[in-house]
Amino acid sequence: MGMDLSPLRRRDFRLLYLGQFVSFFGSMMSYVAMPYILYQATKSTLLTGLLGVIQLVPSVIGGLFGGALADAVDRRRLIVFCEMGMAGIVFAMGIACAVLKPGYPGPWWILLASAGLSIFNGFHRPALEALTPRLVPREELPAVGVLSSLRGNVGMIGGPAVAGILISAGGADWAFFFDFVTFAICIGAVLAIRHVPSHDRRSAFSVSAVQEGFKYAMSRPELIGTYVVDIVAMTFSMPNLLFPAVAELFGGPSKLGWLHSGISIGALMATLLSRWMIGWTRHGLVILWAAGSWSIFMIGFGLAPNFIVAMAFLILAGFADMVSAVFRQTIWNQTIPDNLRGRLAGIEMISYLSGPMLGNTQLGLMSQFQGVQRAITFSSVIGVVGVGSVAVWLKGFRTYDAEKHRA
């Protein structure tokens, strides 16, 4: 039981990790504030759901070319550049909300800012994911995966909770300004890293380099499985951009922060007890069970008669999602060659983001006709069937055993 904290003994990894820890906490505050101000400005679940598509397109562009760029340039400099770009956008949104208070920026300005954050994140994440494994030895990579989940879970619990407090007390501008400060802290931490190992083989930044990454990914059924199963589960069972509407069903804005944090509470519980997973080697099978469980628990969330039951199912779903995330990241970190890490991290990011963004969009559309909770329930049933279909289709993923596959 407990967690393996050994990677944190390494100074450069610790700086990168803690800087991103702080930055992600702040980013989750903006993540809550963006759909909140859009929903308050428009009162449209359809437009709020479409925020997912607006975020997806630049994320795909950033993931495709950001991964190739991360394999061609200094990854630390790329991370700093993207952090500065995102800091500028959230600061501008904070100024706009403060000036227009008690009103909000127009919906097109909100959508444009969201798109800008997504494209910077699209270039940022592959560089981060490619740099991280270079700072620790291979045997510590499973622990890095757990620590990454801890960082994400704490941010997704604390960020929305603090955002809800700040938005209620002072307005959305406070959340955006807080996020700006966390970006500044992160940039300082990244710049303080002393020893950044160079790439084994740097590739030229080109379309052919992007194609090379896709060709490699498609040659590995276990990698294909990690991408596809996550897209399927999240496309049909990710309702987080509808949380403002769900909150109104269960009592109003005071429930919003809790709904955003519910999934991460369950994930944090799994993270803190993660040592029980270390000995498992059938990573593909574990991911399939976890993804299927995620959709099943989201069916329960859609059927929940009250807020307490809804939160219970969100927590269970978060527990299952964390298990899936740790084993997906372990497969990536242990088996992908360093010279392809940036491009494969870009593909991973596209799969990681496209499912939730597409899911929010289709649920936003479906909720216009069926109601929010009924749409979540029906769509999540499709998610369970989809995960089962992936298990049948990708035998190489279902039978993947880490003991028999080494990079």
C-alpha positions as CSV (number, residue, x, y, z in Angstrom):
1,M,0.0,0.0,0.0
2,G,1.1,3.6,-0.3
3,M,3.1,5.4,-3.0
4,D,6.6,5.1,-4.4
5,L,8.1,8.6,-4.2
6,S,11.6,7.6,-5.3
7,P,11.6,9.8,-8.5
8,L,11.2,12.9,-6.3
9,R,14.7,12.3,-4.9
10,R,16.1,13.5,-8.3
11,R,16.4,17.3,-8.3
12,D,15.7,18.0,-11.9
13,F,12.6,15.7,-12.0
14,R,11.4,17.3,-8.8
15,L,11.6,20.8,-10.2
16,L,9.8,19.8,-13.4
17,Y,7.2,17.8,-11.4
18,L,6.5,20.5,-8.8
19,G,6.4,23.3,-11.4
20,Q,3.8,21.4,-13.4
21,F,2.0,20.5,-10.2
22,V,1.4,24.1,-9.5
23,S,0.7,25.1,-13.1
24,F,-1.9,22.3,-13.6
25,F,-3.6,23.3,-10.4
26,G,-4.1,26.8,-11.8
27,S,-5.1,25.5,-15.2
28,M,-7.9,23.5,-13.7
29,M,-9.3,26.8,-12.3
30,S,-9.4,28.3,-15.8
31,Y,-10.8,25.0,-17.1
32,V,-13.8,25.5,-14.7
33,A,-14.1,29.2,-15.4
34,M,-14.2,29.0,-19.2
35,P,-17.4,26.9,-19.5
36,Y,-18.9,28.7,-16.5
37,I,-18.7,32.1,-18.1
38,L,-19.8,30.7,-21.4
39,Y,-22.9,29.1,-19.9
40,Q,-23.7,32.2,-17.8
41,A,-23.3,34.4,-21.0
42,T,-25.5,32.1,-23.2
43,K,-27.5,29.7,-21.0
44,S,-27.0,27.1,-23.8
45,T,-25.9,23.5,-23.0
46,L,-25.4,23.1,-26.8
47,L,-22.9,25.9,-27.1
48,T,-21.2,24.8,-23.9
49,G,-20.9,21.3,-25.3
50,L,-19.5,22.7,-28.6
51,L,-16.7,24.2,-26.5
52,G,-15.3,20.6,-26.8
53,V,-15.0,20.8,-30.6
54,I,-13.5,24.3,-30.4
55,Q,-10.9,22.9,-28.1
56,L,-10.3,19.7,-30.1
57,V,-9.3,21.1,-33.5
58,P,-6.4,23.2,-32.3
59,S,-5.4,20.4,-29.9
60,V,-5.2,18.0,-32.8
61,I,-3.1,20.4,-34.8
62,G,-0.8,21.1,-31.8
63,G,-0.6,17.4,-31.0
64,L,0.4,16.4,-34.5
65,F,3.0,19.1,-35.0
66,G,3.9,19.7,-31.4
67,G,5.1,16.1,-31.0
68,A,7.3,16.4,-34.1
69,L,8.7,19.7,-32.9
70,A,9.4,18.2,-29.4
71,D,11.6,15.5,-31.2
72,A,13.5,18.2,-33.1
73,V,14.2,21.1,-30.7
74,D,15.1,21.7,-27.0
75,R,12.1,20.4,-25.1
76,R,12.7,22.6,-22.1
77,R,12.6,25.8,-24.2
78,L,9.4,24.6,-26.0
79,I,7.7,24.0,-22.6
80,V,8.6,27.5,-21.4
81,F,7.4,29.1,-24.6
82,C,4.1,27.4,-24.4
83,E,3.7,28.2,-20.7
84,M,4.3,31.9,-21.5
85,G,1.6,31.8,-24.2
86,M,-1.0,30.2,-22.0
87,A,-0.2,32.7,-19.2
88,G,-0.8,35.6,-21.6
89,I,-4.2,34.2,-22.6
90,V,-5.5,33.6,-19.0
91,F,-4.3,37.1,-18.0
92,A,-6.2,38.7,-20.9
93,M,-9.3,36.8,-19.9
94,G,-8.9,37.9,-16.3
95,I,-8.7,41.5,-17.5
96,A,-11.8,41.1,-19.7
97,C,-13.9,39.6,-16.9
98,A,-12.8,42.3,-14.4
99,V,-13.6,45.2,-16.8
100,L,-17.0,43.7,-17.9
101,K,-18.1,42.6,-14.4
102,P,-20.9,41.8,-13.6
103,G,-21.2,40.8,-17.3
104,Y,-18.9,38.4,-19.3
105,P,-17.0,38.5,-22.5
106,G,-18.9,37.7,-25.7
107,P,-19.1,33.9,-26.5
108,W,-16.8,34.2,-29.5
109,W,-14.1,35.8,-27.4
110,I,-14.4,32.9,-24.9
111,L,-14.3,30.3,-27.7
112,L,-11.3,32.0,-29.2
113,A,-9.4,32.1,-25.9
114,S,-10.2,28.4,-25.4
115,A,-8.9,27.6,-28.8
116,G,-5.7,29.5,-28.1
117,L,-5.1,27.6,-24.8
118,S,-5.7,24.4,-26.6
119,I,-3.1,25.0,-29.3
120,F,-0.5,26.0,-26.9
121,N,-1.3,23.0,-24.7
122,G,-1.0,20.9,-27.9
123,F,2.6,21.9,-28.3
124,H,3.3,21.9,-24.5
125,R,2.2,18.4,-23.5
126,P,4.2,16.3,-26.0
127,A,7.4,18.2,-25.0
128,L,6.6,17.6,-21.3
129,E,5.8,13.9,-21.8
130,A,8.9,13.4,-23.9
131,L,11.2,15.2,-21.4
132,T,10.0,13.5,-18.2
133,P,11.3,10.0,-18.9
134,R,14.7,11.4,-19.6
135,L,15.1,12.6,-16.0
136,V,14.6,9.2,-14.3
137,P,15.8,5.6,-14.8
138,R,13.6,3.1,-16.5
139,E,12.8,1.2,-13.4
140,E,11.2,4.3,-11.8
141,L,8.8,5.0,-14.7
142,P,5.8,3.2,-13.1
143,A,6.3,5.4,-10.1
144,V,6.4,8.4,-12.4
145,G,3.1,7.4,-13.9
146,V,1.6,7.3,-10.4
147,L,3.1,10.6,-9.4
148,S,1.7,12.1,-12.7
149,S,-1.8,10.8,-11.7
150,L,-1.4,12.3,-8.2
151,R,-0.5,15.7,-9.8
152,G,-3.5,15.5,-12.1
153,N,-5.9,14.3,-9.4
154,V,-4.9,16.9,-6.8
155,G,-5.2,19.6,-9.5
156,M,-8.6,18.4,-10.6
157,I,-9.9,18.3,-7.1
158,G,-8.3,21.4,-5.6
159,G,-8.4,23.6,-8.8
160,P,-12.2,23.3,-9.3
161,A,-12.8,23.7,-5.6
162,V,-10.8,26.8,-5.3
163,A,-12.2,28.1,-8.6
164,G,-15.7,27.7,-7.2
165,I,-14.8,29.6,-4.1
166,L,-13.1,32.4,-6.0
167,I,-15.9,32.7,-8.7
168,S,-18.5,32.9,-5.9
169,A,-16.6,35.4,-3.9
170,G,-15.1,37.7,-6.5
171,G,-15.9,36.5,-10.0
172,A,-14.3,34.5,-12.7
173,D,-11.5,37.0,-13.1
174,W,-10.0,35.9,-9.8
175,A,-9.7,32.4,-11.1
176,F,-7.9,33.5,-14.2
177,F,-5.5,35.8,-12.3
178,F,-4.7,32.9,-9.9
179,D,-3.9,30.7,-12.9
180,F,-1.6,33.4,-14.3
181,V,0.5,33.4,-11.1
182,T,0.8,29.6,-11.2
183,F,2.2,29.8,-14.8
184,A,4.9,32.2,-13.6
185,I,5.9,29.8,-10.8
186,C,6.1,26.9,-13.2
187,I,8.3,28.8,-15.7
188,G,10.8,29.6,-13.0
189,A,10.9,26.0,-11.9
190,V,11.5,24.7,-15.5
191,L,14.3,27.3,-16.1
192,A,16.0,26.1,-12.9
193,I,16.5,22.6,-14.2
194,R,20.3,22.0,-14.6
195,H,20.8,18.9,-16.6
196,V,18.5,18.1,-19.5
197,P,19.7,15.0,-21.4
198,S,19.9,15.5,-25.1
199,H,17.8,13.5,-27.6
200,D,19.3,10.2,-28.7
201,R,18.6,11.1,-32.3
202,R,17.0,14.4,-33.1
203,S,14.7,14.3,-36.1
204,A,14.0,17.1,-38.5
205,F,10.7,18.9,-38.0
206,S,8.6,17.9,-41.1
207,V,5.4,16.3,-42.3
208,S,7.4,13.1,-42.9
209,A,8.5,13.1,-39.3
210,V,4.8,13.2,-38.2
211,Q,4.0,10.4,-40.6
212,E,6.9,8.3,-39.2
213,G,5.4,8.6,-35.7
214,F,2.0,7.4,-36.9
215,K,3.5,4.6,-38.8
216,Y,5.3,3.4,-35.7
217,A,2.2,3.7,-33.6
218,M,0.1,1.7,-36.0
219,S,2.7,-1.1,-36.0
220,R,2.1,-1.7,-32.3
221,P,-1.3,-3.2,-31.4
222,E,-0.8,-2.5,-27.6
223,L,-0.3,1.2,-28.4
224,I,-3.4,1.3,-30.7
225,G,-5.4,-0.2,-27.9
226,T,-4.4,2.4,-25.4
227,Y,-5.5,5.1,-27.8
228,V,-8.7,3.6,-29.0
229,V,-10.1,2.3,-25.7
230,D,-9.7,5.7,-24.1
231,I,-11.3,7.5,-27.0
232,V,-14.3,5.1,-27.0
233,A,-14.9,5.3,-23.2
234,M,-14.5,9.1,-23.0
235,T,-16.5,9.9,-26.2
236,F,-19.6,8.2,-24.8
237,S,-19.1,8.8,-21.1
238,M,-17.5,12.2,-20.4
239,P,-20.1,14.8,-19.2
240,N,-17.8,17.4,-17.5
241,L,-18.8,20.4,-19.7
242,L,-22.4,19.7,-18.8
243,F,-21.7,20.0,-15.1
244,P,-23.0,23.6,-14.9
245,A,-26.4,22.3,-16.1
246,V,-26.2,19.2,-13.8
247,A,-25.3,21.5,-10.9
248,E,-28.5,23.5,-11.5
249,L,-30.5,20.2,-11.3
250,F,-28.9,19.4,-7.9
251,G,-29.0,22.8,-6.2
252,G,-27.1,25.4,-8.1
253,P,-23.5,26.8,-8.4
254,S,-22.5,25.6,-5.0
255,K,-22.4,22.1,-6.4
256,L,-20.4,22.9,-9.4
257,G,-16.9,22.7,-7.8
258,W,-17.8,19.3,-6.2
259,L,-19.0,17.9,-9.5
260,H,-15.8,18.9,-11.3
261,S,-13.8,17.4,-8.4
262,G,-15.7,14.1,-8.0
263,I,-13.9,12.1,-10.6
264,S,-10.6,13.3,-9.3
265,I,-11.4,12.4,-5.7
266,G,-11.8,8.8,-6.8
267,A,-8.7,8.9,-8.8
268,L,-6.7,10.4,-5.9
269,M,-8.0,7.5,-3.6
270,A,-6.7,5.0,-6.2
271,T,-3.4,6.9,-6.5
272,L,-2.7,7.0,-2.8
273,L,-3.2,3.2,-2.6
274,S,-1.4,2.5,-5.9
275,R,1.2,0.0,-4.7
276,W,-1.3,-2.8,-5.1
277,M,-1.0,-2.3,-8.9
278,I,2.7,-2.6,-9.2
279,G,2.9,-6.4,-9.7
280,W,0.3,-6.5,-12.5
281,T,1.8,-7.2,-15.9
282,R,-1.4,-7.8,-18.0
283,H,-1.7,-4.1,-18.7
284,G,-4.0,-4.3,-21.7
285,L,-6.6,-6.4,-19.9
286,V,-6.5,-4.1,-16.8
287,I,-7.1,-1.1,-19.0
288,L,-10.0,-2.7,-20.7
289,W,-11.7,-3.6,-17.4
290,A,-11.0,-0.1,-16.0
291,A,-12.4,1.6,-19.1
292,G,-15.5,-0.5,-19.1
293,S,-16.0,0.2,-15.4
294,W,-15.8,3.9,-16.1
295,S,-18.7,3.8,-18.5
296,I,-20.8,1.6,-16.1
297,F,-20.3,4.1,-13.3
298,M,-21.3,6.9,-15.6
299,I,-24.5,5.1,-16.3
300,G,-25.1,5.2,-12.5
301,F,-24.3,8.9,-12.5
302,G,-26.9,9.6,-15.2
303,L,-29.5,7.6,-13.2
304,A,-28.6,9.2,-9.9
305,P,-31.7,10.6,-8.0
306,N,-29.8,13.1,-5.9
307,F,-26.5,14.8,-5.5
308,I,-25.0,12.4,-3.0
309,V,-25.6,9.3,-5.2
310,A,-24.3,11.3,-8.2
311,M,-21.1,12.1,-6.4
312,A,-20.6,8.5,-5.3
313,F,-20.7,7.3,-8.9
314,L,-18.3,10.1,-10.0
315,I,-15.9,9.0,-7.4
316,L,-16.1,5.3,-8.5
317,A,-15.6,6.4,-12.1
318,G,-12.6,8.4,-11.1
319,F,-11.0,5.4,-9.4
320,A,-11.5,3.3,-12.5
321,D,-10.1,6.1,-14.8
322,M,-6.9,6.4,-12.7
323,V,-6.2,2.7,-13.0
324,S,-6.5,3.0,-16.8
325,A,-4.4,6.1,-16.9
326,V,-1.5,4.6,-14.9
327,F,-1.2,1.5,-17.0
328,R,-1.6,3.4,-20.3
329,Q,1.2,5.7,-19.3
330,T,3.4,2.8,-18.2
331,I,3.0,1.1,-21.6
332,W,4.0,4.3,-23.3
333,N,7.0,5.1,-21.0
334,Q,8.4,1.6,-21.0
335,T,8.2,0.7,-24.7
336,I,8.5,3.9,-26.9
337,P,12.0,4.8,-28.1
338,D,13.3,8.2,-27.0
339,N,13.7,9.6,-30.5
340,L,9.9,9.0,-31.1
341,R,8.7,10.1,-27.6
342,G,7.6,13.6,-28.7
343,R,5.6,12.4,-31.7
344,L,4.0,9.5,-29.8
345,A,3.2,11.8,-26.9
346,G,1.4,14.0,-29.5
347,I,-0.7,11.1,-30.7
348,E,-1.4,10.1,-27.1
349,M,-2.5,13.6,-26.3
350,I,-4.9,13.6,-29.3
351,S,-6.4,10.4,-28.1
352,Y,-6.5,11.6,-24.5
353,L,-8.2,14.9,-25.4
354,S,-10.4,13.9,-28.4
355,G,-12.6,11.5,-26.4
356,P,-13.7,13.9,-23.7
357,M,-14.0,16.8,-26.2
358,L,-16.1,14.8,-28.6
359,G,-18.0,13.3,-25.7
360,N,-19.0,16.7,-24.3
361,T,-20.1,17.8,-27.7
362,Q,-22.3,14.9,-28.5
363,L,-23.7,14.9,-25.0
364,G,-24.4,18.6,-25.3
365,L,-26.4,17.9,-28.5
366,M,-28.1,14.8,-27.1
367,S,-29.2,16.6,-24.0
368,Q,-31.1,19.1,-26.1
369,F,-33.5,16.3,-27.0
370,Q,-33.4,13.9,-24.0
371,G,-32.4,16.0,-21.0
372,V,-29.0,16.0,-19.4
373,Q,-29.2,13.0,-17.2
374,R,-31.0,10.7,-19.7
375,A,-28.4,11.6,-22.3
376,I,-25.5,10.7,-20.0
377,T,-27.1,7.3,-19.2
378,F,-27.9,6.3,-22.8
379,S,-24.6,7.4,-24.2
380,S,-22.7,5.6,-21.4
381,V,-24.5,2.3,-22.3
382,I,-23.0,2.7,-25.8
383,G,-19.6,3.3,-24.1
384,V,-19.7,-0.1,-22.4
385,V,-20.6,-1.8,-25.7
386,G,-17.8,0.1,-27.4
387,V,-15.1,-1.0,-24.9
388,G,-16.2,-4.6,-25.2
389,S,-15.9,-4.4,-29.0
390,V,-12.3,-3.1,-28.7
391,A,-11.5,-6.1,-26.4
392,V,-12.7,-8.4,-29.1
393,W,-11.1,-6.5,-32.0
394,L,-7.6,-6.0,-30.6
395,K,-6.4,-9.3,-29.3
396,G,-2.8,-8.1,-29.2
397,F,-3.8,-5.4,-26.8
398,R,-6.0,-7.6,-24.7
399,T,-3.2,-10.2,-24.2
400,Y,-0.4,-7.7,-23.8
401,D,2.0,-8.7,-21.0
402,A,4.7,-6.3,-19.8
403,E,7.0,-9.2,-18.9
404,K,7.1,-10.4,-22.4
405,H,7.5,-7.0,-24.2
406,R,10.5,-4.9,-23.6
407,A,11.6,-1.8,-25.5
